[in-house]
């Protein structure tokens, strides 16, 4: 696959990194029809790399991933006392 478009995003959520990573990584692994090549890794931060042949696919993937991250973060914060 020759990619015409790519994006890299770094997420730093402190203590929430592990939980957020697990929630988005599961979604990525079980989406076989994904028209993008998406890599998600966890080190000190969460690194998301997306490559696509069409910019609309790149945009859609980024929007979905960022919404999942926001939902994960919001869920974790709602549980903190």
N, C-alpha and C positions, 0 to 999 in steps of 0.2 A: 504494500500500500504506500503510495507516494503521497505524503501529506502536504497540502497547500497552506494549511492554517494550523497554528498551535498556540497553546496558552499554558502557563505554569502559575499556579497559585500556592502560596504558603499560608497556612492557617496556624496561628499560635493562640491556643486557648488555655494554656497553663495546665492545671490539674485535670481539665476536661478533655485534653487531647486524646487520651486512650479511648474513652467512651465515644467520642465523636468519630474517631477513626473507625472503630468497629462498626458503628451504625452505617457509615457511608461505604465502607469496603464491602460489606455483605451485599448491598444493593448493586454495586459495581460487578462483583463476581457472578451474580446470577442474572445478568442482563446480556444474554447471548446475541440478541439482535442489535446491539449497540452499533450504530454506524460510525462511531468514533473509536479511537484507540485511547483508552484511559488507564492511567497508572496512578495508584494511590499508595503512598508509603508513609510510615511513621518513624520518625527519628526524634529529635528534640521538638520538631514541629511536624505538622501534617503537610506533605507535599503532594499536590495534584497536578499531573501533566496530562493534557488532552491534545490529541492530534486528529484532524479531520480533513477530508477532501473538499467539503463544502462548509462555508462559514455558518450557514444556518444550522448544521449539525453541531458545530462547535458551540454556538450560542445556546442551543437547546440543552446540550449536555452541561454546560457551565451553569445555566439557570437552575436546572434540576439539582445539580450537586450543591450549589450554594444554598438552595432552599432546604435541602436535607440537613446541611450543616446548621442552618439557623434553627430548624425544628429540633434538632438534637440538642443544641445549646439551650434553647428555651425550655425543653423538657427537663434537662438537668437542673437548670436554675429554679424551676418550679418545685423541685424536690428538696432543694437546699433549705435548711432551717436556720 
